């Protein structure tokens, strides 16, 4: 079997290459060099010049991510927001952006700052409403449509192909934040997206010990060349050691995500009719409004979910404080399960319900996780 024909589960477990040729090591080497000597003719021995532009370990991480997303190329950044900022730096001055009403708060904050400085204009819309989306997009003016799916933290599922068709018809590019799904569950480029974004801190690394972001492109074009230039001149590249940790984390990506997704579905079904729960938000439930889109677009339903506790801020706070296995921490996609009272985190201006708890389900025993939620809900 050739390397090109191997399934994603196989090539990512081997970090693309099973054995390092020079030593026979089954673990990818860590290249920490910041500079690279030229040959006797004063030519670059490879394409590496200085680590701000990349090095062999960074390259390997990017190649794995690009392959996972069926993309042309990938760029890794020192944080997720550094990657998003690089993409927005590719926009023309005053460019129009269409973005979702509910999205990751850091992205909204960045857009707001750029809007205040008149770098861009933004229209917020519900991307599941295609008529509203068509109205929001201005042909010849809108450069970028930004969307998330599933939408954090309410987990609505957006039809990527339908949004891509609307965006492309008006001459706009579609960028999809697929952090909460991971390439195990959704590959937006396959559904017509132009750019995929990941906070690699989350599922791709999966061990809560790397801060980083990634962009993946469907094709090599002027916007992609500009994104690479922005990263080079601002120095926002992911460092070699963090790239090596990322590679290590991605080798177990499928095992981690599939285990966590299996537990998430079991938890969602268990809590769907729980007397202490007003609502369970998880696309794997048939009652979820995006369930049919999820079945068509996703491989499984992922490991992110939210529950709305019966009651308000006080009752929800009691549930959070009573949890013992679910840790009260921000982030998602790690091996440990996390629970977060989103209203407390996002503030009074947030449209998120007061009683919503976001759950990032980890790889612990499923029954232990259910028992933890049961005992906490009993104290609400």
N, C-alpha and C positions, 0 to 999 in steps of 0.2 A: 504494500500500500504506500503510495506516495504521500509526502507531507501535505500536499495541497488537497488531497482527498479525505483527510482525516476529519472526523466530526469535531465540533467545537469543544465538547467535553474532553476529548483526547488531546487536542493540540494545546488547550489551555492548561491541562494537568501537567504537560511536559514543558510548559513555558515556550512552546513552539518547537524547541530543539531538545531532543531527549538527552543528548550527551554533548558536553563541550569537547570539541575535537582535540584541543591542545593537551588536556589533562585526563579526559575521560570522566570528569565530574558530572554527576547527575543533577547538581544544583547550579543554577546560572551564576557566573562570577559577578562580583561587584566591581565595576570600574569607577574609581574615585578621581581619576585624573581630570584636572581642569584645563590642561593644555596638551597639545600633541605635536611631537617632533616631525619635521619634514624629512623627506628622503635625501639622497645625495644630489639629486637634481633640484632640490629646494621645492619639490612638489608635495602636496598633501598625500600621505600614504593611503588614507581613506578619505572620507568626506569630512572628518572631524578636525576642527581647528581650535575651538575654545568651548568650554562646557556650557556657556550661555546659549550656544547654538545647538547643544545636544552632545551626548557621548554614547558609547555602545550600550550602557545599561538603560539610559533614557530611551534610546532607539528601540530596544527590545520591548520595553513596556508599551511604547506607542504602537509597535507592530501588532502586539497581542490585542490591544484594544480595537485597532482598526479591523483586524480579522474577526473579532467577536461581533462587531457591528456591520460586517460586510461593507466596510467603507474603503475609500481610496487611501486615506491617510488620517493620522491622529496627531494631536499635539497635547502634551501634558503640561500643567501649570502648577505653581506653588500653592494655589488655593482654587476652590471652585469659582469664587468671585473674580479672581484674576483671569480665569478663562472667559467668563461672561463679559468682563470689561474689555478683553481683547477683541471679542466678537463685535461688541458695540463700537469699538474704535474703528472698525472697518466701514461704518456707516458714513455717508456724506453729511456735512453740516446741515442741520435742520431736517434730516430725514425723518419720515413718519414711521412709527412702530406701532403695531397692534399687539396687545398683550392681554392675558387673562385677568379677570377681576380678582380671582383668588390664585395666588402663586407663592413661591418661596419669598419670605419677607426680604431677604438680602437682595434678590433680584429687583424687587419693587423699589427698595431703597436706592439702589444704583440708578434705576430709571428715573426716579424722582430727582436725584442730584443732577443728572444730565439734562432733565427737563428744565430745572430751575436755572441752569446755565445756558439754556437755549441751544443745547447741542442737538437735541432731538425733540420731536413732538410725539405724544403717546395717546392712543385711544384704548381704553380698557373695555373688554367685551367678554361675554360668555361664549367661549369657542365651541360649545356644543350647539349653540344657536346659529346655524349656518346663514340664515337670513340676516341676523345682526352682524355676523362676521363680514358678509358681503357689503353691507352698508358701511361698516367701519373702515374697510380697506379702500384706499384712494388710488386707482390705477395711475401709474407714472410717478406717484409720490411715496406710497408705502414701499419701503425697502425690505422690511423684515416683519414677519409674523412670528411671535414667540409664544410657545405653549408648553404646558406640562401635561403629562399623562402617565399614570393616574395623578390627579390633582391633590397636592399636599395642602392640608391634612384631611380633606373630605373625600378623597379618592374617587372623584368622578372620573369616568373614562372617556377620553376625547377620541373621536374617529380621525386618526392621523391622515388617512388617504383622502377623506372628504375635505379636511382643512387644507391639505396640500393642493388639491385641485382648485380651490377658491383662491389661494394665495398665488399660485402660478398663473392663473388666468389673468391676474392683475399685474403680473410682472414682479411679484415679491418673492423673497426666499422664505422658507419655513425652517425655523430652528426649534428643536424639541428637547426639553429637559426631561431625560428619561432616567434620572437618578433613582427614583423610587421603584422603578421596574427592574432595572439592570438588563444587560443583553441576554440574560438567561430567559427573560420573560417577554421582552419587546425589543424589536430592532427597527426603529423608526425609519431608517433609510430604505428598508424594504417596502415601506408603505408610502414612499414619496417625499419624505423629508429631505432637506438639503444639508442640514447640520444637526448633529446630536451632541448634547452636552451631558456630562456626568460630573457630579461631585464624587471624585474617586475615594474620598474619605469614607464613603458609605459602602455600598455592596462590593464594588470592585476590589477595594482593599480588605474590608470586612473585619478588621481587628481593632478598630478604634485607636490606631497608632500612626496614621499618616494623614496629613492635611494636603489636599490637592484637588485639581480639576482636570477635565479633559474635554477637548472638542474633537469631533470626528466629522469628516466631510465625505459627501457622496462623490464629488468630483474635484479635480484640481482646477481652480479658476482664480480670477483676480481677487475675490474676497478671501479665499484661503491663503493666497500669497501674502495679502495684507495682514491677515491674522498672524501668520508666522513672523512677519517683519515686526509687528507690534510686540510679540513675545521676545524677539531678539533684542530690540532696542530698550525695552523696559526691564529685561532681566527676570521676567516672571516664570522662568522654567522650573519644573520640579527638580530638586537636587538628586544626584545619583543614588544616595543611600535610600531616600524615600522611594525612588523609582524601583530599587531592588526590593524593598518591603512590599511595594505594590505588586510586583511580579510574584513574590511569595504568596501574597494574599489571593491573587487571581487563580492560582493553581488549584484552590479548593472552591472556586466560585460556584460551580454547579452543585456540588454537594451541600454547601451552606445554604444557598438560596432555595433549593428544592426541599431541604429539611424544614427550613423556616416557613416556607409556603404551605407545606403539609400541616404544620402545627397551626398556622393562621386560619386555614379553612376549618379545622376542627374547633378552634376557639370561637370563630364567628358563628358556626352552627350551634355551638353550646350556648352562647350568649344571646342569640337572636330573639329568644322568647323569655329571657331572664326577667324576673319581676323588678330587679333593680336597674334595668337598662332600658332607656327610652328607644334607642336605635343603635344598630350596628352598621357601620359603613365599611363594606368590604366587597369588591367586585365579584368575588367568587360565590356570593349568595344570589340565588335566583331572584330574590326580592330587590336586589340592587338595580337601579334604573339603567346602569351601563353594562349590565351582565352580558347581554347579547353582543355588544361591541367588543367586550373583553374576550369573549369566547372566540371571536373572529380574528382579533388582533394580537392576543397575548397567548403565550405558551404557559398555561397555568395562570394564577391570579396574583402572584407575588406574596410578600410577607408583611406589607404595611396595611394597617387597619386603624379605625378609630371607633370608640364607643361613646355614646352620649348617655351619661348617667341620669337617672330620674332625680331631678332636683336642680340646684343652681351651683353657684361658686362654692358654697360651703360644703355641700354634699360631695361635690367632685373633688375638692381638696382633701376631704377625709379619705376618699378612696385612694388617692395618690399616696398619702402619708402612710396608709395601712399596707401597701404592697411591700413584699419582702424579696421576691425574686426579680420582678420588674424593677429596674433601677430608675430613680427620678432624675433623668439626665437628658440633655439635648443631643440630637443627632439620630442616626438610624443606620440600619444595615450591618451592624456588628454581630458577633457571635452571641453577645449578651442581649437579653430583652430589656427594652427601655420603655418607660411610660412618661408622658409629658402632658401637663395641663396647658394647652396651647394658649388659652386666653391670658393666663398669667405671663406667658413668655412674650406674646405679641402686643399686649396692652389694650387699653379700653377702646381704642379706635379700630381694633381688628374686627372684621365681619364674622370671625369664628364664634360659634356658640359658646356660652359660658360653661356649659357642662360637657364639653368635648375633651376626651383623653385620647391622645395619639399613642398608638402602640407599635413599636418596632419589635416584632417577634424574632427571637434569636433561635439558637439550636439546642436549648435545654429540653428536658423531657416534657412532652406535651401535657401529660396529666399534671405534672408539677405546676406548669403555667396556668392551667385551668383552675387548679386548687387555689393558687395564689390570688387570682382574680375573684374567685368565689368568696374567699375569706375577707378580702378587702371590700367587696360590694356589700357584704353583710354588715359592715361597720359604718356604712354611709347613712 
